[in-house]
Amino acid sequence: MSTIKTLYTDAFSSELFARLAPIKLLVCDVDGVFSDGRIYLGNQGEELKAFHTRDGYGIKSLARCDIQVAIITGRRSELVQRRMRALNVAHIIQGEEDKQGALAQLMDTLSLKPHQVASMGDDMPDVGMYRHSDVKIAVNDAHPYVAQQANWITQLNGGFGAVREVTDTFLQVHNLLDGIHGASM
């Protein structure tokens, strides 16, 4: 198997790198992918999560590659809604326990085939999305079973730049990495 060098590793599969070119949709879980998976609860019931600005910058940069972004998460959170809207995420699906069915419906709406979809997750509920995705991405600190199902495991952990690793690699595939400028999010 031949490998190529990306920003994040010297040993990225050239076959997988080639499979990134036709991707039109990146679908991600939120907790454990955009965040480190921890949920902070305040005394008044408020919920807090930390999002990495580099991930936000990367998500916004995918518009240059004509790649849409979707999130499918089992939890509902106004905080997530606000964050994803700020990043111009086109498809925000919250409170969905059947991620496989939700992705199938979204793919039907967007007229996409599995070879045009990449999904990114960290835990068992995300494996369902893999069934409809040619590119199956697990964050570095994903549950072991999820990592076994993936064909790409990021170098970085969820909430600590793993999303940016993925978006930068897509930009590299499309020869657009050097041309991305703008404000962090």
N, C-alpha and C positions, 0 to 999 in steps of 0.2 A: 504494500500500500504506500503510495507516495504522499508526502506531506508538504505543506507550504507554511510560510511564516505569516502570522497575523500580528497585530499590535500586542496581543496577549499571550501568544505561545508560538514556539518554533515548530510545533508538531500538530498542526491542524490538518485534518484529512482533506486532500485535494478533491476527493469525490464529494464530500459533504460541502466543501466550499462551492463547488459547481452547482450543487442542489439549491444554494441560496439565491441564485440569480432569478428564478421565476417567482419567488415569493412575493405575494401581493398583500398578505395580511399577517401581522404578528399579533398573536393573542396571548395574553399573560394573566396569571393569577396576580393577586395584590399582596396579601400577607405572606411573607417569606420570599417574595420576588422583588417587589418595589420597596418593601420594608424588611426588616430583619425577622419578622414573624412575631415579635413581641407586641402586645397591646397594653398600653398604660391606662389604668383607670384611676380617675381622681375621686376624691371624697364626695363630690357632688354628682358622680355618675358620668362625668365627661370622659371621653375616650381620646387618647392621643396616639399618634404613630409618627415615626420619623421617616421622611423620604429623602433620598440623596439627590442633590441638585444636578449632579452629573447624569443620573438616569433621566431626569426631566429634559435636559439639553439633548440627550440622545434621542428620546422619543420625538421631540420636535424636529430633529434633523431628518427623520425618516421620510418626511414629506418630500424631500429632495429626490428620494428613490421611488416615489409613488407607491410606498408601502403604507397601508392603513394600519391602525393600531386598535385593538379591542382589549378590554379587560372582562374577564368572567370570574366573579368571586362569589363564594357562598355566603358571605356576610354582607350586611347593608351598613353603609356609613356615609353621612353627609360630608365628612372630611375627605373620603375617597372621591366622592362626586365632585367636590370643589377642585381637588388636586388634578383629577383627570381632565376636567373641563379646561383648567388653566394650561394643560399640555396639549389641548386640541385633540384629545383622544375621541375618535369618531363614534365608537361603540362601547358604551358603559353598561354592562350587565351585572347587576348586583342581586344578592339574595337567591342565587341560583345553585342549588345542590346538584342538579343534573348538568354538569359542565359539558359532557359529551353531546347531549341533546341540544343544549344552547348553542354550541359551536356548529353543529350540523344545520340548525335553523339559520344561523348567521351566514354560513357558507351558501346555503340555498338562496337567501336574500341577495347576497353579493355575487351570485353565480361563480363561485370559486370551487376548484377541485383540490384534493389533498396536496398535490405537488405545488400549489400556490400558497400553502398555509404553513406557518411555523408556530408552535405553541411552546410556552415557557411556564414551568411550574416547579414546585418544591415538595408537594405532599400528595398523599394518595388520591384525593379528589381530582387532581390535575391529570391523572393518567387517562381518564376518559377523553380528554382533549387530544391526546396523542393519537388516538385511533383515527382521527380525521386530519392528521398533520404529517406531511412528509418529513419535516424537520421538527424533532422532538428535543426540546432544550430543558435541562435540569440545572438549577443553580448548584454551585459547588457544595453547599451544605444541605442539599436536598435529602429527604428520606432515602435510605439505601434502595428500597424497591423502586422508587421513582427514578433514581439514577440508573438503575439497571435497564429500565425501559427506554431511556433517552439515547439519542445518537449524538448528542453534544452536551457535555457537562462544562459549564463555565469555569474559568479559573477563579472568579470572584464569588463571594457569598451574596445571597439575597440581601438587599438593603444596603449593600456596600459596593455598588457599581456593576453588578452582574448584568443589569439591563443595558447599561452603557456599553459593556463589552459586546453584547449582542448587536446593538445598533451600530457601533463602530465597525464591526465585521461586515454588516450589510453595506455600509458606506464603502468599505474597502472593496467588496465584490463589485460595486457599481462605479469604482474609480472616482468617488466623490468625497473621500475623507479629507483631502486637502482644501476643499472648497467650502467647508461648513464654517459659518461665522454667525455670531449673534449672542444674545444674553443667556446666561445660565437660568435655569428655572428651578 
